Amino acid sequence: MTLIDVWINCPDAATARRIAAALIERRLAAAVNIFPPVESLYHWKGAIESAREIPLRAKTRADLFAPLAAAARALHPYETPGIHAVPAVAVTPDYLAWACAETESP
């Protein structure tokens, strides 16, 4: 089983908590970290924008990326939320077992 970290930037803490809770409740992620605010700079519709955002990192199985991304998109207010995954190159066996067990349907 492959573990991934899925990164999602949110516009505020309330959105971040709502998405994090939904991912955990639906067992789409074993754990979600909510980070302190960051300043993001990006191109949007022909202009350079900046925004204060709250990053999330959801720890899950690679095979759950599509349903996790769909759930996050449904709860996210952005027109085009950034949702991307980074593979975990190495994971301790006990953590991997825990993460897999927590993301299986009950």
C-alpha positions as CSV (number, residue, x, y, z in Angstrom):
1,M,0.0,0.0,0.0
2,T,1.3,3.5,-0.9
3,L,0.8,6.4,1.5
4,I,0.5,9.9,0.3
5,D,0.3,13.4,1.8
6,V,-2.4,15.5,0.1
7,W,-2.0,19.3,0.4
8,I,-4.9,21.6,0.3
9,N,-4.8,25.4,0.9
10,C,-7.9,26.9,2.5
11,P,-9.0,30.5,2.7
12,D,-9.6,30.4,6.5
13,A,-9.4,28.3,9.6
14,A,-13.1,27.4,9.5
15,T,-12.9,26.0,6.0
16,A,-9.8,24.1,6.9
17,R,-11.4,22.5,10.0
18,R,-14.6,21.7,8.0
19,I,-12.6,19.9,5.3
20,A,-10.3,18.2,7.8
21,A,-13.2,16.9,9.8
22,A,-15.1,15.6,6.8
23,L,-12.0,13.7,5.5
24,I,-11.6,12.1,8.9
25,E,-15.3,11.3,9.4
26,R,-15.5,9.7,6.0
27,R,-12.3,7.7,6.6
28,L,-10.7,9.3,3.5
29,A,-7.7,10.3,5.6
30,A,-6.1,8.8,8.7
31,A,-4.9,12.2,9.9
32,V,-5.0,15.8,8.8
33,N,-2.6,18.5,9.9
34,I,-3.9,22.1,10.0
35,F,-1.0,24.5,9.6
36,P,-0.6,28.1,10.7
37,P,-1.4,30.7,8.0
38,V,0.9,31.2,5.1
39,E,1.0,33.9,2.5
40,S,0.5,32.6,-1.0
41,L,1.4,34.4,-4.3
42,Y,-0.1,33.1,-7.5
43,H,-1.3,34.0,-11.0
44,W,-5.1,34.2,-11.2
45,K,-7.1,35.4,-14.3
46,G,-4.2,37.5,-15.6
47,A,-3.1,39.1,-12.4
48,I,-0.6,38.3,-9.6
49,E,-2.6,37.8,-6.4
50,S,-1.7,37.2,-2.8
51,A,-3.7,35.6,-0.1
52,R,-3.4,34.4,3.5
53,E,-4.2,30.7,3.4
54,I,-4.4,27.8,5.8
55,P,-2.6,24.7,4.5
56,L,-3.9,21.2,5.2
57,R,-1.9,18.0,4.9
58,A,-4.1,14.9,4.8
59,K,-2.4,11.5,5.2
60,T,-4.0,8.8,3.2
61,R,-3.6,5.9,0.8
62,A,-2.9,6.7,-2.8
63,D,-6.0,4.8,-4.0
64,L,-8.1,7.3,-2.0
65,F,-6.8,10.4,-3.7
66,A,-9.8,10.8,-6.2
67,P,-12.6,10.4,-3.5
68,L,-10.6,12.6,-1.1
69,A,-10.1,15.3,-3.7
70,A,-13.8,15.2,-4.7
71,A,-14.8,15.5,-1.0
72,A,-12.5,18.5,-0.5
73,R,-13.6,20.2,-3.7
74,A,-17.3,19.9,-2.7
75,L,-16.5,21.7,0.6
76,H,-14.0,24.2,-0.7
77,P,-15.1,27.8,-1.7
78,Y,-12.4,28.3,-4.3
79,E,-13.2,28.0,-8.0
80,T,-10.0,26.0,-8.5
81,P,-8.7,24.8,-5.2
82,G,-5.1,23.5,-5.2
83,I,-5.3,19.8,-4.2
84,H,-2.2,17.8,-4.9
85,A,-0.5,14.7,-3.5
86,V,3.1,13.9,-2.6
87,P,4.1,10.3,-2.2
88,A,5.6,9.2,1.1
89,V,9.0,7.8,0.0
90,A,9.5,5.8,3.2
91,V,7.1,5.0,6.0
92,T,7.6,3.0,9.2
93,P,5.6,-0.3,9.0
94,D,3.6,0.4,12.1
95,Y,2.5,3.9,10.9
96,L,1.6,2.5,7.5
97,A,-0.5,-0.2,9.0
98,W,-2.3,2.3,11.3
99,A,-3.0,4.7,8.4
100,C,-4.3,1.9,6.2
101,A,-6.5,0.6,9.0
102,E,-7.9,4.1,9.7
103,T,-8.9,4.6,6.1
104,E,-10.7,1.3,5.6
105,S,-14.5,1.3,5.6
106,P,-15.8,0.2,9.0
